[in-house]
Amino acid sequence: MMNDAPVVITAVADEDRLQFWPKYFGSVSRWTSLEPQVFGWMDHLCEDYNGGVWNFFTLSNGGAFIAPDCDSAWSLYNDLNGNSAEMSSEAAGIAVCLLNWSYHACRTESKAMTDHYYRLREYALSHTECRAIMRIID
């Protein structure tokens, strides 16, 4: 699935947010549960998370994810693997979305969700905070 072209990230404009989930995940079984599940993962992984506004992003390879709208760093701890990492909001969003995309793909046996996981993973592997992201999801 990976190619030589770098994956480019684009922020979703406020006026396009309502169409984000059905446009990118509408073919995924139970796609309406994805957003609250992302918030649940963040709450589970980050003691300091108390909700808030999230930004929506698309990727040039067809992927998409959301991330907290915050300039401060997040400390995440995954009790499932014993790893912790401090990262930016974007990296935290990538990590929690990767965990959620993987969980949802396994739970629903959805090829479309599996494809979303690998598109986001492709971007994560080239991200400046790749090591921190992988520590949390490994």
Salt bridges, closest charged atoms under 4 A:
ASP79 OD1 - HIS44 NE2 2.93
GLU90 OE2 - HIS127 NE2 2.77
ASP115 OD2 - LYS111 NZ 3.03
